[in-house]
Amino acid sequence: MSLPKNPIVIIPARLASTRLPDKPLADIHGDSMIVHVWRRAMEADIGPVIVAAAETAIVESVLAAGGKAVLTDPAHPSGSDRIHEALQIADPDGRYDAVVNIQGDLPTIAAEVIRAVFAPLQNSSVDIATLGVKITVGTEKTNPNVVKAIAAIAPDATTGRALYFTRATAPWGDGPLYHHIGLYAYRRTALGRFVALPAGILEQRERLEQLRALEAGMRIDLALVDTVPLGVDTPADLDRARQVLAP
């Protein structure tokens, strides 16, 4: 088994944010946050990196830093839909066979974490790969804002098949619980199939998009990493990111 031969990394970004308006353009030591995310993706060295932007201002920020960006429909309901459109724009001939989707609010994410989400695709049976972290903080186990990945991972393994995702505390019994991290790597065919599917029953109940794929019989594998990347959702998060990235 081997990894897809020609992957691309796509970062969806839009300005609409209730808690931190114009979040992708937030300044971090002279550069916008989306530019920092683009740089982290370039450091992973998986393949070319483009930003899938909902607004022209994001495109202009990325281009000014020397990156690549495409303008997509601002009405897309999810990042998956946005990266799918960007892929059609950037690669209409279908040269790229896999897509790594990095959220646009992870300016401090480590290159090895990005590479980790791509690795499970070496198994040809895997349609989609994603990440998890073993929960060590007790309150996270019962916090519905912390999504749990229920995955069959052997004690000495770092990857396994994801069987479900939930906001509840699960699974029951002794053993680790895994905090799901919303980074994904898709085979190109799997991404096309996924965005064409209707919303799933459990997806709507749990408000978790990835359940649509599981309901349709698609395979998702989970790779474990050591820490949850810092997602910037509030002014306090932005301050933390500025501290981490201080020159």
Sequence and secondary structure as in RCSB ss.txt:
>XXXX:A:sequence
MSLPKNPIVIIPARLASTRLPDKPLADIHGDSMIVHVWRRAMEADIGPVIVAAAETAIVESVLAAGGKAVLTDPA
HPSGSDRIHEALQIADPDGRYDAVVNIQGDLPTIAAEVIRAVFAPLQNSSVDIATLGVKITVGTEKTNPNVVKAI
AAIAPDATTGRALYFTRATAPWGDGPLYHHIGLYAYRRTALGRFVALPAGILEQRERLEQLRALEAGMRIDLALV
DTVPLGVDTPADLDRARQVLAP
>XXXX:A:secstr
    SSEEEEEEE S  SSSTTGGG EETTEEHHHHHHHHHHHHTSS EEEEESSHHHHHHHHHTT EEEE  TT
 SSHHHHHHHHHHHH TT    EEEE  TT TT  HHHHHHHHGGGGSTT SEEEEEEE  SGGGGT TTS EEE
EE  TT SEEEEEEEESS  S SSS  EEEEEEEEEEHHHHHHHHHS   HHHHHHT THHHHHHTT  EEEEE 
SS      SHHHHHHHHHHT  
